[in-house]
Amino acid sequence: MKQHLKTVFCSYAEIFFLHGGGVGAVIFAVTMVNPNVAVSGLVAVLAAYGFARLLGMERQFLASGYYTYNPLLVGLSLGYLFKLSPLTLFFIVTAGVFTFLVTVFLAQVFLTYFRLPILSVPFVLVSSMAYLASLRYSSLLVRLRHDTPLLTADFGLPMWLGGFFKALGAILFAPNVVVGLVLGLALLRSSRILFLLALFGYYVGAGTRSLLLGSVPQAYEDLNNFNFILIAMAVGGVFLIPSLTSYLLAAIAVVVSTLFLDAITGFWASFGIPAFTLPFNVVTLGFIYVLGLLRHPMVPASVGLSPEDTLENHLANRLRYPGQDRTLYLPFAGRWTVWQGFDGAWTHQGSWRYACDFVIADDQGRTHTGEGTRLEDYHGYRKPVLAPVRGRVVQLVDDLPDSPPGSADHANNWGNLVILQDPRGFFVELSHFAEKSLRVQRGDWVERGAVLGLCGNSGYSPQPHIHVQVQATDAIGAASLPFSFLSYIEDGEFRSNQVPAERRVVEPLYRDRRLDTLTTFVLDDTLHYDMVRAGQKRGTLTLEVKMAGDGTFYLQSDGTQLYFGKHEGTFYFYRVTGQDPWLRLLFLALPRLPLGYREGLTWHDYVPVSLVTSGLRRVAVGLLSSFYPRLATVRVTQRFVSETRIESAIEAGLLRVRRTAQVDLDRGKGFACVTMDDIQLRRVDHVER
């Protein structure tokens, strides 16, 4: 029963882009100021939920309220228009079930063809049809409003403030100051960003309409202003990453919507239908769709439980994962130097801007011995060139002569080459091989690390080097695409997925079987730790390995999940959900681990700011970082002290956070001990009963 109630209340929270049964229960309680509206909404959402369960839909499918908040809105709208009666209840149940069907259908259509949310489109469609159909139903009684003085009073609030609260309440078909005030407080408690965007949207929209209408009271007291509130919240903080850019786009969206609102209100009125949330849906979906097509950087990879969550994850992840999805391994063994990188000054320009050239240089930066007049003088000449990806050989050239040092073959720019087709959907070209040195043939399948040939100086190449680029087709010298390299060392620091800068010395870091084994957790593995604070044992922590519905794995304890995984030579803790301080400690102490050991090797990572803040400080950072992102930067610098020990330094300069941690790796699996300040997790073999 508790789970069913939570699902119903989540439907109320979804109306305001919030999540959770608690805030949903508050919103439900607010609707009770008008029992007619409250009962109608509850009946509609229960009808939709019951129908979904009758169809056999799983509770997980319905738990968030995403598929039932549109039926709820339809019920509220019908309760606002009609007096409750057995016939009205039948009408509401029918509309609720129909709205659920429309919601599921449109949700799949919008997601599949447009990659868009449905927002409240089903509510607008079904409510409009219900209002039109009701004109023929003489047995339905129009509700006569008899609001109490409490609900009609403005409490002396100025028009510009009372109008905001009324517009906020109008979202629940309860346009009065009391309801709006409670909803505003619920918004403020759940998300400061959403609350400020609600204010921002209302005043931008009402202010714009006051200029166009020439009447301040008419503009600020119009209940349709709730559309501006919803648009600002959706564009500014829900479907875009909160930032100065998203706030500006929200303001533009609100201004644009004023024209649509006044046009549709006049047109719809001739049919006796309110505008409902049609302006909100049309303008918001339009903005989201266009920004998605443009791959706007403010469109989040995933939407969090609140704008603050979305922003926090984005700010950490953009620093944690700077690489691309098109990933390569370095095409050589040993230490090489980046001679020319992306946007290089010589040939990596225009359509070929995404490419890297590698040479071998000595400690003085010289790429050859002696005068460098012979090809044999160059350190990289005839060194093995390795396959940076696994794939099929689709193009090759092997018969062009090597040019003498300092000269170049202008007629055959790419020289001897190999093009590999990666099954992930792109092609990799490696150029300037030595004449007749290729070890592969067209049609061969090669694995990463296979020898393709030897480094040479064929084509447009003044000295022996390896040229690497990624492209969309198998055409020789096609336009290049962005890519990045995996698991390598750059000037003594580990890089898991990045692009090295010019003149940097790089070498691949090969996987260590021991590290790979101890970070291999399988389903239902159980790890036990003593929780120690200030030298005193405070209990035992039991971690269980579980798998989420999307196939990702996590460590679970006390309702908290710490998600982890491996990607191409690196073990990651990806994110933590829940408030268990011990799992958050583990994430903070070791956000990532190279699966290759080198004594003294260092690496950097970044973690969400919530791991080092709490209370009012966390609230303030969550809001202010949307204006000043650097405020949320938390850097973790880690170092191998030995094969089994890692030291970490956690720093957030603007927040004045300085902490250190130490992680001792277990000889078998996992972590033997994690220490930070006076807190420690100590691995135990079993738990005493």
C-alpha positions as CSV (number, residue, x, y, z in Angstrom):
1,M,0.0,0.0,0.0
2,K,2.8,2.4,0.9
3,Q,4.4,1.8,-2.5
4,H,1.1,2.5,-4.3
5,L,0.7,5.8,-2.4
6,K,4.2,6.8,-3.2
7,T,3.6,6.2,-6.9
8,V,0.4,8.3,-6.8
9,F,2.1,11.2,-5.0
10,C,5.1,11.1,-7.4
11,S,2.5,12.0,-10.1
12,Y,1.9,15.3,-8.3
13,A,5.6,16.1,-8.0
14,E,6.2,15.5,-11.7
15,I,3.9,18.4,-12.5
16,F,6.6,20.8,-11.2
17,F,9.6,18.7,-12.5
18,L,10.2,17.4,-9.0
19,H,10.7,13.8,-7.8
20,G,9.7,11.9,-4.7
21,G,6.6,10.9,-2.8
22,G,7.3,13.4,0.0
23,V,7.0,16.6,-2.0
24,G,4.2,15.0,-4.0
25,A,2.3,14.4,-0.8
26,V,2.6,18.1,0.1
27,I,1.3,19.1,-3.3
28,F,-1.6,16.7,-3.0
29,A,-2.4,18.3,0.4
30,V,-2.4,21.7,-1.2
31,T,-5.1,20.6,-3.7
32,M,-7.4,19.8,-0.8
33,V,-8.2,23.5,-0.4
34,N,-10.7,22.8,-3.2
35,P,-12.1,19.3,-2.4
36,N,-13.9,19.2,-5.7
37,V,-10.7,19.6,-7.7
38,A,-8.6,17.4,-5.3
39,V,-11.0,14.5,-5.5
40,S,-11.3,14.7,-9.3
41,G,-7.5,14.7,-9.7
42,L,-7.0,11.8,-7.3
43,V,-9.8,9.8,-9.1
44,A,-8.2,10.4,-12.5
45,V,-4.7,9.3,-11.4
46,L,-6.0,6.3,-9.6
47,A,-8.0,5.3,-12.6
48,A,-4.9,5.6,-14.8
49,Y,-2.7,3.7,-12.3
50,G,-5.3,0.9,-11.9
51,F,-5.7,0.6,-15.6
52,A,-1.9,0.3,-16.1
53,R,-1.7,-2.4,-13.5
54,L,-4.6,-4.2,-15.2
55,L,-2.6,-4.2,-18.4
56,G,0.2,-5.9,-16.5
57,M,2.6,-2.9,-16.5
58,E,5.3,-3.3,-13.8
59,R,5.4,-1.0,-10.8
60,Q,8.9,0.1,-11.8
61,F,7.4,1.4,-15.1
62,L,5.0,3.6,-13.1
63,A,6.9,4.4,-10.0
64,S,8.2,7.8,-11.1
65,G,4.8,9.2,-11.9
66,Y,6.0,10.1,-15.4
67,Y,3.1,8.2,-17.1
68,T,0.4,9.3,-14.6
69,Y,0.8,13.1,-14.1
70,N,-1.0,13.9,-17.3
71,P,-4.1,11.9,-16.2
72,L,-3.8,13.8,-12.9
73,L,-3.8,17.2,-14.7
74,V,-6.9,16.1,-16.7
75,G,-8.7,15.2,-13.5
76,L,-7.8,18.5,-11.9
77,S,-9.1,20.4,-14.9
78,L,-12.4,18.6,-15.0
79,G,-12.8,19.0,-11.3
80,Y,-12.3,22.7,-11.8
81,L,-15.1,22.9,-14.3
82,F,-17.7,20.3,-13.1
83,K,-19.4,19.6,-9.9
84,L,-18.8,16.1,-8.5
85,S,-21.5,13.5,-9.1
86,P,-21.6,9.9,-10.0
87,L,-21.8,10.8,-13.6
88,T,-18.9,13.3,-13.3
89,L,-16.8,10.6,-11.6
90,F,-17.5,8.2,-14.5
91,F,-16.5,11.0,-16.9
92,I,-13.3,11.6,-15.0
93,V,-12.4,7.9,-14.8
94,T,-12.9,7.6,-18.6
95,A,-10.8,10.6,-19.3
96,G,-8.1,9.4,-16.9
97,V,-7.8,6.0,-18.7
98,F,-7.8,7.7,-22.1
99,T,-5.1,10.1,-21.1
100,F,-2.9,7.3,-19.9
101,L,-3.2,5.6,-23.3
102,V,-2.4,8.8,-25.1
103,T,0.5,9.4,-22.7
104,V,2.1,6.0,-23.3
105,F,1.6,6.3,-27.1
106,L,3.0,9.8,-27.4
107,A,5.9,9.1,-25.0
108,Q,7.1,6.4,-27.4
109,V,6.5,8.5,-30.5
110,F,8.3,11.6,-29.1
111,L,11.2,9.6,-27.8
112,T,11.7,7.4,-30.9
113,Y,11.3,10.1,-33.6
114,F,12.2,13.3,-31.9
115,R,14.1,12.4,-28.7
116,L,11.8,14.7,-26.8
117,P,9.8,14.4,-23.5
118,I,6.0,14.5,-23.7
119,L,5.6,17.3,-21.1
120,S,1.9,17.9,-20.7
121,V,0.9,17.4,-24.4
122,P,-1.5,14.5,-23.5
123,F,-3.2,16.7,-20.9
124,V,-3.8,19.5,-23.4
125,L,-5.2,17.1,-26.0
126,V,-7.5,15.2,-23.7
127,S,-8.7,18.2,-21.7
128,S,-9.5,20.1,-24.8
129,M,-11.5,17.1,-26.2
130,A,-13.2,16.7,-22.8
131,Y,-14.2,20.3,-22.7
132,L,-15.6,20.1,-26.3
133,A,-17.4,16.8,-25.6
134,S,-19.0,18.2,-22.4
135,L,-20.9,20.8,-24.4
136,R,-23.1,17.9,-25.6
137,Y,-23.4,16.3,-22.1
138,S,-26.3,18.2,-20.5
139,S,-26.2,15.9,-17.4
140,L,-22.8,17.2,-16.3
141,L,-23.2,20.1,-13.9
142,V,-20.9,23.1,-14.2
143,R,-19.4,23.8,-10.8
144,L,-20.3,27.1,-9.2
145,R,-17.3,28.5,-7.2
146,H,-17.9,29.3,-3.6
147,D,-14.4,30.1,-2.4
148,T,-13.8,31.1,1.2
149,P,-12.4,34.6,2.0
150,L,-9.1,32.8,2.9
151,L,-8.7,31.7,-0.7
152,T,-9.8,34.9,-2.4
153,A,-7.8,37.3,-0.2
154,D,-4.6,38.9,-1.4
155,F,-3.4,39.6,2.2
156,G,-2.3,43.0,1.2
157,L,0.3,41.7,-1.3
158,P,1.1,44.0,-4.2
159,M,-0.3,43.0,-7.5
160,W,3.1,42.0,-8.9
161,L,3.7,39.5,-6.0
162,G,0.1,38.3,-5.5
163,G,-0.1,37.7,-9.2
164,F,2.9,35.4,-9.1
165,F,1.4,33.2,-6.3
166,K,-1.9,33.0,-8.1
167,A,-0.3,32.0,-11.4
168,L,1.7,29.3,-9.5
169,G,-1.4,28.0,-7.9
170,A,-3.2,28.0,-11.3
171,I,-0.9,25.1,-12.4
172,L,-3.0,23.0,-10.0
173,F,-6.3,24.8,-10.9
174,A,-6.2,26.5,-7.6
175,P,-5.4,30.2,-8.5
176,N,-5.0,31.8,-5.1
177,V,-2.3,33.2,-2.9
178,V,-2.4,30.5,-0.2
179,V,-1.9,27.6,-2.6
180,G,0.8,29.5,-4.6
181,L,2.7,30.4,-1.4
182,V,2.8,26.7,-0.2
183,L,3.8,25.6,-3.7
184,G,6.5,28.3,-3.8
185,L,7.9,27.1,-0.4
186,A,7.8,23.4,-1.7
187,L,9.8,24.5,-4.8
188,L,12.3,26.5,-2.7
189,R,12.9,23.6,-0.4
190,S,13.3,21.1,-3.3
191,S,15.3,23.3,-5.7
192,R,16.5,26.8,-5.3
193,I,17.2,27.0,-9.1
194,L,13.7,26.0,-10.0
195,F,12.2,28.5,-7.5
196,L,14.3,31.4,-8.9
197,L,13.4,30.3,-12.5
198,A,9.7,30.3,-11.6
199,L,10.1,33.9,-10.4
200,F,12.2,34.8,-13.3
201,G,9.8,33.4,-15.9
202,Y,6.8,35.1,-14.3
203,Y,8.3,38.5,-14.2
204,V,9.9,38.3,-17.7
205,G,6.6,37.1,-19.2
206,A,4.3,39.5,-17.3
207,G,6.7,42.4,-17.9
208,T,6.8,41.7,-21.6
209,R,3.0,41.5,-21.8
210,S,2.5,44.7,-19.9
211,L,4.5,46.5,-22.6
212,L,2.6,44.9,-25.4
213,L,-0.9,45.2,-23.8
214,G,-0.4,48.6,-22.4
215,S,-2.0,47.5,-19.1
216,V,0.1,46.5,-16.1
217,P,-2.8,45.0,-14.0
218,Q,-4.1,43.0,-16.9
219,A,-0.6,41.6,-17.6
220,Y,0.4,40.7,-14.0
221,E,-3.0,39.3,-12.9
222,D,-3.5,37.0,-15.9
223,L,-3.7,33.4,-14.6
224,N,-2.2,32.2,-17.9
225,N,1.1,33.5,-16.7
226,F,1.7,30.0,-15.3
227,N,2.9,29.1,-18.8
228,F,5.9,31.5,-18.3
229,I,6.7,29.9,-15.0
230,L,6.8,26.4,-16.5
231,I,8.7,27.5,-19.6
232,A,11.4,29.1,-17.5
233,M,11.8,26.1,-15.3
234,A,11.9,23.6,-18.2
235,V,14.3,25.6,-20.5
236,G,16.4,27.2,-17.8
237,G,17.0,24.3,-15.4
238,V,15.4,21.0,-16.3
239,F,16.2,20.2,-19.9
240,L,19.3,22.4,-20.1
241,I,22.2,22.6,-17.7
242,P,21.6,25.5,-15.4
243,S,23.9,28.3,-16.4
244,L,23.9,31.9,-17.5
245,T,23.4,30.6,-21.1
246,S,20.3,28.5,-20.1
247,Y,18.9,31.5,-18.1
248,L,19.2,33.7,-21.2
249,L,17.6,31.1,-23.4
250,A,14.8,30.7,-20.8
251,A,14.2,34.5,-21.0
252,I,14.1,34.4,-24.8
253,A,11.7,31.4,-24.7
254,V,9.3,33.2,-22.3
255,V,9.3,36.4,-24.4
256,V,8.6,34.4,-27.6
257,S,5.8,32.6,-25.8
258,T,3.9,35.8,-25.0
259,L,3.0,36.1,-28.7
260,F,1.8,32.5,-28.9
261,L,-0.1,32.8,-25.6
262,D,-2.2,35.8,-26.7
263,A,-2.8,34.3,-30.2
264,I,-3.9,31.0,-28.9
265,T,-6.0,32.4,-26.1
266,G,-8.0,34.5,-28.5
267,F,-8.4,31.6,-31.0
268,W,-9.3,28.9,-28.3
269,A,-11.8,31.2,-26.6
270,S,-14.1,31.0,-29.6
271,F,-14.4,27.3,-28.9
272,G,-14.9,27.7,-25.2
273,I,-11.5,26.0,-24.4
274,P,-8.8,27.4,-22.1
275,A,-5.3,27.7,-23.4
276,F,-4.2,25.2,-20.7
277,T,-0.4,24.5,-21.1
278,L,-0.4,24.6,-24.9
279,P,2.0,27.7,-25.0
280,F,4.3,26.0,-22.6
281,N,4.4,22.7,-24.6
282,V,4.9,24.3,-28.0
283,V,7.6,26.7,-27.0
284,T,9.5,24.4,-24.7
285,L,9.5,21.5,-27.1
286,G,10.5,23.8,-30.0
287,F,13.5,25.1,-28.0
288,I,14.6,21.6,-26.8
289,Y,14.3,20.1,-30.3
290,V,16.3,22.8,-32.0
291,L,19.0,22.8,-29.3
292,G,19.2,19.0,-29.6
293,L,19.6,19.2,-33.3
294,L,22.5,21.6,-32.9
295,R,24.0,19.4,-30.2
296,H,24.2,22.5,-28.0
297,P,26.7,22.0,-25.2
298,M,24.1,23.0,-22.6
299,V,21.9,19.9,-23.4
300,P,22.8,17.5,-20.6
301,A,23.8,13.9,-21.3
302,S,21.4,12.9,-18.5
303,V,18.9,14.8,-16.4
304,G,19.3,14.6,-12.7
305,L,16.7,14.5,-9.9
306,S,16.9,18.2,-9.7
307,P,18.6,21.0,-11.7
308,E,21.3,21.1,-8.9
309,D,22.0,17.4,-9.5
310,T,22.2,17.9,-13.3
311,L,24.6,20.8,-12.9
312,E,26.8,19.1,-10.3
313,N,27.2,16.0,-12.4
314,H,27.9,18.0,-15.5
315,L,30.5,20.2,-13.9
316,A,32.3,17.1,-12.5
317,N,31.9,14.9,-15.6
318,R,33.1,17.5,-18.2
319,L,36.4,17.5,-16.2
320,R,36.4,13.7,-15.5
321,Y,35.8,12.6,-19.0
322,P,37.4,15.1,-21.5
323,G,37.9,12.5,-24.2
324,Q,35.7,11.3,-27.1
325,D,33.7,8.2,-27.9
326,R,36.0,7.5,-30.8
327,T,38.9,6.1,-28.8
328,L,42.3,4.7,-29.9
329,Y,45.3,3.3,-28.3
330,L,48.7,4.8,-29.1
331,P,50.0,3.2,-32.3
332,F,53.4,2.3,-30.9
333,A,55.4,1.0,-27.9
334,G,57.8,3.0,-25.8
335,R,58.2,6.8,-25.5
336,W,57.3,9.0,-28.4
337,T,56.8,12.8,-28.7
338,V,53.8,14.6,-30.1
339,W,55.3,16.5,-33.0
340,Q,52.0,18.0,-34.3
341,G,48.6,17.8,-32.6
342,F,45.0,18.9,-33.2
343,D,44.9,22.3,-35.1
344,G,48.7,22.0,-35.7
345,A,50.4,24.9,-37.3
346,W,51.6,23.1,-40.4
347,T,49.3,20.6,-42.0
348,H,46.6,19.8,-39.3
349,Q,44.2,22.6,-40.5
350,G,40.7,22.8,-41.9
351,S,39.2,19.4,-42.8
352,W,42.3,17.7,-41.4
353,R,42.5,19.5,-38.1
354,Y,41.9,16.4,-36.0
355,A,45.2,14.4,-36.3
356,C,48.3,13.6,-34.4
357,D,51.9,13.1,-35.6
358,F,54.4,11.2,-33.4
359,V,58.2,11.1,-33.5
360,I,60.9,9.7,-31.2
361,A,63.1,12.3,-29.6
362,D,66.0,12.1,-27.2
363,D,66.4,13.9,-23.8
364,Q,67.5,17.1,-25.7
365,G,64.4,16.9,-28.0
366,R,66.4,15.9,-31.0
367,T,64.7,13.4,-33.3
368,H,68.0,12.1,-35.0
369,T,71.6,11.5,-34.4
370,G,74.4,13.4,-36.1
371,E,73.4,15.8,-38.9
372,G,70.1,13.9,-39.6
373,T,70.9,13.6,-43.3
374,R,70.1,10.0,-43.6
375,L,66.8,8.3,-42.8
376,E,68.7,5.8,-40.6
377,D,69.8,8.7,-38.4
378,Y,66.2,9.2,-37.1
379,H,65.2,7.4,-33.9
380,G,61.7,6.6,-35.2
381,Y,62.7,5.2,-38.6
382,R,61.5,1.6,-39.2
383,K,60.1,1.3,-35.7
384,P,56.9,-0.9,-35.5
385,V,53.6,0.8,-36.0
386,L,50.8,-0.9,-34.0
387,A,47.1,-1.1,-34.7
388,P,45.4,1.5,-32.4
389,V,42.0,-0.2,-32.8
390,R,40.6,-3.6,-33.7
391,G,39.1,-3.8,-37.1
392,R,39.2,-4.6,-40.8
393,V,41.9,-3.4,-43.2
394,V,40.0,-1.7,-46.0
395,Q,42.7,0.4,-47.7
396,L,46.5,0.3,-48.0
397,V,49.3,1.7,-50.0
398,D,52.8,0.0,-49.7
399,D,54.9,0.8,-52.8
400,L,55.8,4.5,-52.4
401,P,59.5,5.3,-51.8
402,D,60.7,7.1,-48.6
403,S,61.6,10.7,-49.2
404,P,65.1,11.9,-48.1
405,P,65.0,13.9,-44.8
406,G,63.9,17.5,-45.4
407,S,62.1,16.8,-48.6
408,A,58.5,15.7,-49.3
409,D,56.4,13.9,-51.9
410,H,53.8,16.6,-52.8
411,A,52.1,14.3,-55.3
412,N,51.3,11.6,-52.7
413,N,50.5,13.5,-49.5
414,W,49.6,10.5,-47.4
415,G,52.4,8.2,-48.5
416,N,52.2,4.5,-47.6
417,L,49.2,4.0,-45.4
418,V,46.7,1.7,-43.8
419,I,43.0,2.4,-43.2
420,L,41.2,0.3,-40.6
421,Q,37.4,0.0,-40.3
422,D,36.4,0.1,-36.7
423,P,33.2,-1.8,-35.9
424,R,32.1,1.2,-33.8
425,G,31.3,3.1,-37.0
426,F,34.4,5.0,-38.0
427,F,37.7,4.6,-39.9
428,V,41.3,5.1,-38.7
429,E,44.1,6.1,-41.2
430,L,47.8,5.7,-40.3
431,S,50.2,7.2,-42.8
432,H,53.9,7.6,-43.9
433,F,54.9,3.9,-43.5
434,A,58.3,2.8,-44.8
435,E,58.3,1.4,-48.4
436,K,57.3,-2.3,-48.6
437,S,57.1,-2.5,-44.8
438,L,53.4,-3.3,-44.3
439,R,52.6,-6.7,-42.6
440,V,48.9,-6.7,-43.4
441,Q,46.7,-7.1,-46.5
442,R,43.4,-5.6,-47.6
443,G,40.6,-7.6,-45.9
444,D,42.7,-8.7,-42.9
445,W,41.2,-8.5,-39.4
446,V,43.6,-7.1,-36.9
447,E,43.4,-6.7,-33.1
448,R,44.7,-3.8,-31.1
449,G,48.5,-3.9,-30.8
450,A,49.1,-5.9,-34.0
451,V,52.1,-4.8,-36.0
452,L,50.8,-3.0,-39.2
453,G,54.2,-2.0,-40.6
454,L,57.2,0.2,-39.9
455,C,57.5,3.9,-39.5
456,G,58.8,5.6,-42.6
457,N,59.0,8.9,-44.5
458,S,56.8,8.4,-47.5
459,G,54.5,11.0,-48.8
460,Y,54.4,14.6,-47.6
461,S,56.8,14.0,-44.6
462,P,60.0,15.9,-43.9
463,Q,61.1,13.4,-41.3
464,P,60.0,9.8,-40.3
465,H,56.9,10.0,-38.1
466,I,53.5,8.3,-37.6
467,H,50.4,10.2,-38.6
468,V,47.0,9.2,-37.1
469,Q,43.6,10.5,-37.9
470,V,39.9,9.3,-37.6
471,Q,37.5,9.8,-40.4
472,A,33.9,8.9,-41.4
473,T,34.7,7.1,-44.7
474,D,37.4,4.8,-46.1
475,A,38.5,7.4,-48.6
476,I,42.2,8.1,-48.4
477,G,42.8,11.5,-46.8
478,A,39.1,12.0,-45.9
479,A,38.1,14.8,-43.6
480,S,39.1,14.1,-40.0
481,L,36.9,13.6,-36.9
482,P,37.6,14.3,-33.2
483,F,39.1,11.3,-31.3
484,S,41.1,10.6,-28.2
485,F,43.7,8.2,-26.9
486,L,43.2,5.7,-24.1
487,S,45.4,4.6,-21.1
488,Y,48.7,6.3,-21.7
489,I,51.3,8.2,-19.7
490,E,52.0,11.9,-20.6
491,D,55.2,13.4,-19.0
492,G,54.8,11.0,-16.0
493,E,51.1,11.4,-15.5
494,F,48.4,8.9,-16.4
495,R,45.7,9.8,-18.9
496,S,42.7,7.6,-19.2
497,N,41.0,9.2,-22.2
498,Q,42.5,12.4,-23.6
499,V,44.4,14.1,-26.4
500,P,48.0,14.9,-25.7
501,A,49.4,18.3,-26.3
502,E,52.2,19.1,-28.7
503,R,55.7,18.4,-27.6
504,R,54.5,16.1,-24.8
505,V,56.2,12.8,-24.3
506,V,53.7,9.9,-24.3
507,E,53.9,6.1,-23.9
508,P,51.2,3.5,-23.5
509,L,50.4,2.0,-20.1
510,Y,49.7,-1.7,-20.4
511,R,47.2,-3.5,-18.2
512,D,48.4,-5.2,-15.1
513,R,46.7,-8.5,-14.5
514,R,46.9,-8.2,-10.7
515,L,45.1,-4.8,-10.7
516,D,42.6,-6.1,-13.2
517,T,41.8,-9.1,-11.0
518,L,41.4,-7.2,-7.7
519,T,39.0,-4.7,-9.3
520,T,36.9,-7.5,-10.9
521,F,33.7,-7.6,-8.8
522,V,31.0,-10.0,-9.8
523,L,27.3,-10.1,-8.9
524,D,26.5,-10.9,-5.3
525,D,30.1,-10.5,-4.1
526,T,30.1,-9.3,-0.5
527,L,32.7,-7.2,1.2
528,H,32.9,-6.5,4.9
529,Y,34.6,-3.6,6.6
530,D,35.0,-2.3,10.2
531,M,34.0,1.3,10.4
532,V,36.5,3.1,12.6
533,R,36.3,6.7,13.7
534,A,39.0,8.3,16.0
535,G,40.4,4.8,16.6
536,Q,37.1,3.4,17.8
537,K,35.1,0.8,15.9
538,R,31.6,2.2,15.1
539,G,30.1,-0.9,13.4
540,T,30.5,-3.1,10.4
541,L,29.8,-2.0,6.8
542,T,28.6,-4.7,4.4
543,L,28.9,-4.0,0.7
544,E,27.1,-6.1,-1.8
545,V,27.6,-6.1,-5.6
546,K,24.3,-5.6,-7.4
547,M,23.3,-4.9,-11.0
548,A,20.9,-2.1,-12.1
549,G,18.3,-2.5,-14.8
550,D,20.6,-0.9,-17.4
551,G,23.3,-3.5,-16.8
552,T,25.6,-1.3,-14.7
553,F,27.0,-2.6,-11.4
554,Y,27.1,-0.9,-8.0
555,L,28.1,-1.5,-4.4
556,Q,25.1,-1.2,-2.2
557,S,24.9,-0.4,1.5
558,D,22.0,1.1,3.6
559,G,20.1,2.3,0.6
560,T,23.1,3.9,-1.0
561,Q,24.5,2.8,-4.4
562,L,28.1,3.4,-5.5
563,Y,28.2,2.7,-9.3
564,F,31.5,1.4,-10.7
565,G,32.9,-0.1,-13.9
566,K,36.0,-0.6,-16.1
567,H,36.7,1.2,-19.4
568,E,39.7,0.5,-21.5
569,G,42.4,0.1,-18.8
570,T,40.8,2.2,-16.0
571,F,38.6,1.3,-13.1
572,Y,36.0,4.0,-12.2
573,F,33.6,4.9,-9.5
574,Y,31.1,6.7,-11.6
575,R,28.6,8.2,-9.2
576,V,26.9,7.7,-5.8
577,T,23.2,7.9,-5.0
578,G,22.2,8.1,-1.4
579,Q,23.8,9.5,1.7
580,D,25.8,6.7,3.3
581,P,29.0,8.5,4.4
582,W,31.2,5.5,4.1
583,L,30.4,4.8,0.5
584,R,30.8,8.5,-0.3
585,L,34.2,8.3,1.5
586,L,35.3,5.4,-0.8
587,F,34.3,7.4,-3.9
588,L,36.1,10.5,-2.7
589,A,39.3,8.6,-1.8
590,L,39.6,6.6,-5.1
591,P,37.4,8.0,-7.9
592,R,39.5,6.1,-10.5
593,L,42.4,3.6,-10.7
594,P,44.7,2.9,-13.6
595,L,44.8,-0.8,-14.3
596,G,48.6,-0.6,-14.9
597,Y,51.2,0.0,-12.3
598,R,54.2,2.4,-12.5
599,E,56.1,3.4,-9.4
600,G,55.3,7.0,-8.5
601,L,52.7,7.3,-11.3
602,T,50.3,10.2,-10.6
603,W,46.9,11.0,-12.1
604,H,44.1,13.5,-11.6
605,D,40.3,13.2,-11.3
606,Y,37.4,15.4,-10.4
607,V,34.4,14.5,-8.1
608,P,31.0,16.1,-7.5
609,V,31.1,19.0,-5.1
610,S,28.4,17.4,-2.8
611,L,31.1,14.9,-1.6
612,V,32.9,17.7,0.2
613,T,30.0,20.0,1.2
614,S,26.9,19.7,3.3
615,G,24.0,21.8,4.8
616,L,23.7,25.4,3.8
617,R,27.1,25.4,2.1
618,R,26.0,22.7,-0.3
619,V,22.7,24.6,-1.0
620,A,24.7,27.8,-1.7
621,V,27.2,26.1,-4.0
622,G,24.4,24.3,-5.8
623,L,22.9,27.6,-6.8
624,L,25.9,29.8,-7.2
625,S,27.8,27.3,-9.4
626,S,25.3,27.9,-12.1
627,F,26.7,31.5,-12.3
628,Y,30.3,30.6,-11.5
629,P,31.1,27.0,-12.4
630,R,34.6,27.0,-11.0
631,L,33.1,27.2,-7.5
632,A,32.1,23.5,-7.8
633,T,35.6,22.2,-8.9
634,V,36.9,19.5,-6.6
635,R,40.2,18.0,-7.8
636,V,41.6,14.7,-6.6
637,T,45.3,14.1,-7.2
638,Q,46.4,10.5,-6.7
639,R,49.7,8.7,-6.7
640,F,51.0,5.1,-6.5
641,V,53.2,5.0,-3.4
642,S,53.7,1.3,-3.9
643,E,52.1,-1.6,-5.7
644,T,49.4,-1.8,-3.0
645,R,49.1,1.7,-1.7
646,I,47.7,4.9,-3.2
647,E,47.7,8.4,-1.7
648,S,45.1,11.0,-2.6
649,A,44.9,14.7,-2.1
650,I,41.4,16.3,-2.4
651,E,41.3,20.0,-3.1
652,A,38.6,22.6,-3.7
653,G,40.5,25.9,-3.6
654,L,37.5,28.3,-3.7
655,L,35.8,26.3,-1.0
656,R,39.0,26.0,1.1
657,V,38.8,22.2,1.2
658,R,42.0,20.3,1.8
659,R,41.9,16.6,2.6
660,T,44.1,13.6,2.2
661,A,43.3,10.0,1.9
662,Q,45.1,6.7,1.6
663,V,43.9,3.5,0.0
664,D,45.5,0.1,0.5
665,L,44.7,-2.4,-2.1
666,D,43.8,-6.0,-1.0
667,R,46.0,-8.8,-2.2
668,G,42.9,-10.7,-3.4
669,K,40.0,-8.5,-4.3
670,G,39.0,-4.9,-3.5
671,F,40.4,-2.6,-1.0
672,A,42.0,-3.6,2.3
673,C,41.9,-0.2,4.0
674,V,40.6,3.3,3.2
675,T,41.7,6.1,5.5
676,M,40.7,9.8,5.4
677,D,41.3,12.1,8.4
678,D,40.3,10.2,11.5
679,I,37.9,7.9,9.5
680,Q,38.9,4.4,8.4
681,L,37.4,1.4,6.6
682,R,39.2,-1.8,7.5
683,R,38.6,-5.0,5.5
684,V,37.5,-8.0,7.6
685,D,37.1,-11.6,6.3
686,H,33.9,-12.3,8.1
687,V,31.3,-10.7,10.3
688,E,30.8,-11.9,13.8
689,R,27.2,-12.9,14.5
